[in-house]
Structure formats: structure tokens, C-alpha cells
Amino acid sequence: MDIIKKIFPFAFGTKDVSSLIIKIVIHVLIGALAGAVLGIMTAVPLVGVFASLIMGVVDLYVLADLVILILSYTKVLK
């Protein structure tokens, strides 16, 4: 569990609903920003391929962090 806390430090420590909602909004904004950057970067053919790989990793990290955030808030993960 310590490894997960080191990789996803933003997902732990949520005590109340307001901080949970703020963290969810931040995750959605990061995902939207990554999508916007990917849309801009795909205009250049070679850069678009690498950008899509990097943005895929970013989206996967944000999704995993969001899932861990919800599981941590509901006390499934401790």
C-alpha cells in the first residue's frame, strides 16, 4: 500500500465531501487539458504519434488516481 501512496499521493487524505468534489473536478480538468493538448499536437504528424502515447499514459494515470481517490474516500483502501 505504501507504493500506491507514493505513486498516487493526491488520492489519499480526503476527509470530507467538499475536498472530494474539488479533487474530482481537478481530475476532470487535467483529463480535459490533456485531451486539448493532444488535439493540438495531432496536427503535426510525427509529434502527434508521440503525443498520443504520452497523453494516453497521462489519461490512464488520471483515471487510476480518480478510482483510487474514490476507493480511498469510501474506505475500501486504507
C-alpha positions in Angstrom: 0.0 0.0 0.0 2.9 2.3 0.6 4.0 2.0 -3.0 0.5 3.1 -4.2 0.6 6.1 -1.8 4.0 7.1 -3.3 2.7 6.8 -6.9 -0.7 8.4 -6.3 -0.2 10.9 -3.4 -3.1 13.1 -4.4 -5.7 10.2 -4.0 -5.3 9.8 -0.2 -6.2 12.1 2.7 -9.7 13.1 1.6 -11.8 13.5 4.7 -14.9 15.4 3.6 -17.2 15.7 0.6 -16.1 19.2 -0.4 -12.4 18.1 -0.8 -13.6 15.0 -2.7 -15.6 17.1 -5.1 -12.7 19.6 -5.6 -10.3 16.7 -6.3 -12.7 15.1 -8.8 -13.0 18.5 -10.6 -9.2 18.8 -10.7 -9.0 15.3 -12.2 -11.6 16.1 -14.8 -9.8 19.4 -15.7 -6.5 17.6 -16.0 -8.1 15.0 -18.3 -9.7 17.7 -20.4 -6.5 19.6 -20.7 -4.6 16.5 -21.8 -7.2 15.9 -24.4 -7.0 19.5 -25.7 -3.2 19.3 -25.8 -3.5 16.0 -27.7 -5.9 17.6 -30.2 -3.4 20.4 -30.8 -0.4 18.1 -31.1 -2.1 15.8 -33.6 -1.8 18.5 -36.3 1.9 17.6 -36.6 2.2 14.0 -37.9 5.3 12.7 -36.1 4.8 14.7 -32.9 1.1 13.5 -32.8 2.1 9.9 -32.5 4.4 10.5 -29.5 1.9 13.0 -28.0 -0.9 10.4 -28.2 1.3 7.9 -26.4 2.2 10.4 -23.7 -1.4 11.6 -23.3 -2.6 8.0 -23.1 -0.3 7.5 -20.2 -1.5 10.7 -18.6 -5.1 9.8 -19.1 -4.5 6.3 -17.6 -2.8 7.9 -14.6 -5.6 10.4 -14.0 -8.2 7.6 -14.3 -6.3 5.3 -11.9 -5.9 8.2 -9.5 -9.6 9.0 -9.7 -10.5 5.4 -8.9 -8.1 5.2 -6.0 -9.4 8.5 -4.7 -13.0 7.2 -4.6 -12.0 3.9 -3.1 -9.9 5.7 -0.5 -12.8 8.0 0.4 -15.2 5.1 0.8 -12.6 3.4 3.0 -12.2 0.4 0.7 -8.4 1.3 0.5 -6.8 2.3 3.7 
